[in-house]
């Protein structure tokens, strides 16, 4: 029977290896491919069955990121083979529904 302590250490070690190999969390992957300005207007909503869902705060950012979708997807696939698609939606960003400053 394996001790909980050993299991926790194994999980932490696996996470460290994934992060070092560039296969970290979806949020860290998104952070590595978007510009600083784009990151202010986009947040990961969920990652499920190979689909990365990203909320953006306005229709302008939805269009902007949607037009770059293929390039972004190629970068994501290079870093993590588990990503099959990226989808953008207008939604909440840090508790705010829409971008109020233009």
C-alpha positions as CSV (number, residue, x, y, z in Angstrom):
1,X,0.0,0.0,0.0
2,X,1.4,3.3,-1.1
3,X,1.6,6.2,1.4
4,X,-0.3,9.4,0.7
5,X,3.0,11.3,1.1
6,X,4.6,9.3,-1.7
7,X,1.6,9.8,-4.0
8,X,1.6,13.6,-3.4
9,X,5.4,13.8,-4.1
10,X,4.9,11.8,-7.4
11,X,2.2,14.1,-8.5
12,X,4.2,17.2,-7.8
13,X,7.2,15.8,-9.6
14,X,5.0,15.0,-12.6
15,X,3.6,18.6,-12.7
16,X,7.2,20.0,-12.5
17,X,8.2,17.8,-15.4
18,X,5.2,18.9,-17.5
19,X,5.9,22.6,-16.8
20,X,9.6,22.3,-17.7
21,X,8.6,20.5,-20.9
22,X,6.1,23.2,-21.8
23,X,3.1,21.1,-21.2
24,X,1.9,23.1,-18.2
25,X,-1.6,24.2,-17.5
26,X,-3.8,25.6,-20.3
27,X,-3.5,29.1,-18.8
28,X,0.3,29.0,-18.9
29,X,0.2,27.7,-22.5
30,X,-2.1,30.6,-23.5
31,X,0.2,33.0,-21.7
32,X,3.1,31.8,-23.7
33,X,1.5,32.4,-27.1
34,X,-0.5,35.6,-26.6
35,X,0.9,39.1,-26.4
36,X,0.7,41.1,-23.2
37,X,-2.1,43.2,-24.6
38,X,-4.1,40.2,-25.8
39,X,-3.7,38.6,-22.3
40,X,-5.4,41.5,-20.8
41,X,-8.6,40.7,-22.8
42,X,-8.6,36.9,-22.7
43,X,-8.8,34.1,-20.1
44,X,-9.0,30.3,-20.2
45,X,-12.5,29.2,-19.6
46,X,-11.9,25.4,-19.7
47,X,-9.8,22.7,-21.3
48,X,-11.8,19.5,-22.1
49,X,-11.4,16.7,-24.6
50,X,-8.6,18.5,-26.4
51,X,-10.6,21.8,-26.8
52,X,-9.3,24.9,-25.2
53,X,-12.1,27.4,-24.5
54,X,-11.1,31.0,-24.1
55,X,-13.3,33.9,-23.0
56,X,-12.6,37.4,-24.4
57,X,-14.1,40.6,-23.2
58,X,-15.5,42.1,-26.4
59,X,-16.5,41.4,-30.0
60,X,-13.4,43.2,-31.2
61,X,-11.1,40.9,-29.4
62,X,-13.2,37.9,-30.5
63,X,-12.6,38.9,-34.1
64,X,-8.9,39.7,-33.5
65,X,-8.1,36.4,-31.9
66,X,-10.3,34.4,-34.2
67,X,-8.4,35.8,-37.2
68,X,-5.2,34.5,-35.6
69,X,-6.7,31.1,-34.6
70,X,-4.7,28.9,-37.0
71,X,-1.4,30.4,-36.0
72,X,-2.2,30.3,-32.3
73,X,-3.4,26.7,-32.7
74,X,-0.2,25.7,-34.4
75,X,1.9,27.2,-31.6
76,X,-0.3,25.4,-29.0
77,X,0.1,22.1,-30.7
78,X,3.8,22.5,-30.9
79,X,4.0,23.0,-27.1
80,X,1.3,20.5,-26.1
81,X,0.1,17.7,-28.4
82,X,-3.1,17.3,-26.5
83,X,-4.8,20.4,-27.9
84,X,-6.9,19.8,-30.9
85,X,-8.9,23.0,-31.1
86,X,-9.2,26.5,-29.6
87,X,-12.5,28.3,-29.3
88,X,-13.2,31.9,-28.4
89,X,-16.3,33.2,-26.7
90,X,-17.4,36.5,-25.3
91,X,-17.6,36.1,-21.6
92,X,-16.3,37.1,-18.2
93,X,-12.8,38.3,-17.6
94,X,-11.9,38.6,-13.9
95,X,-15.5,39.1,-12.9
96,X,-16.2,41.7,-15.7
97,X,-18.5,40.8,-18.5
98,X,-17.3,43.2,-21.2
99,X,-14.5,45.6,-21.8
100,X,-15.7,49.0,-20.7
101,X,-12.6,50.9,-21.7
102,X,-12.0,51.4,-25.4
